[in-house]
Amino acid sequence: MAVSALSMDNEMLYIGSILLVLIGFVHSILGEKYILIRLFRRDNLPQLLGSDWFTKRVLRFAWHLTTIAWWGFAGILYVYAGSGATTETEVLFITGLVFLVSGLLSASFTKGKHLSWLVFWLIAGICFYVAASGQ
């Protein structure tokens, strides 16, 4: 009986993981189409660093950071469902990957002008270092 309960729990975690991946895609695609693009057509956005270009880029990468975070949680659920227990190293690696990608988004969307990429990459490096050192 305990084995089937564990199996059912694992299946539910896999479903949760899949749902997080799907909702991330939906959030990014529909958010671009129905929110961001329409918002960016407005002529009264705040002008940061002399124009609305930076404002639009920050809003876009911040919007998509949500998707990256959800995918990170999906990875943790997936790993946990597969082994029944997620190790600290796996969680640190997934967390490091989320912040590595977050830094890439920040750096590329704003051409490095939004300095969050430095902090994201520092966090990623810390996570990867601790994961590799075995804590």
Secondary structure, 3 states (H helix, E strand, C coil): CHHHHHHHHHHHHHHHHHHHHHHHHHHHHHHHHHHHHHHHCCCCCCCECCEHHHHHHHHHHHHHHHHHHHHHHHHHHHHHHHHCCCCHHHHHHHHHHHHHHHHHHHHHHCCCCCCHHHHHHHHHHHHHHHHHHCC
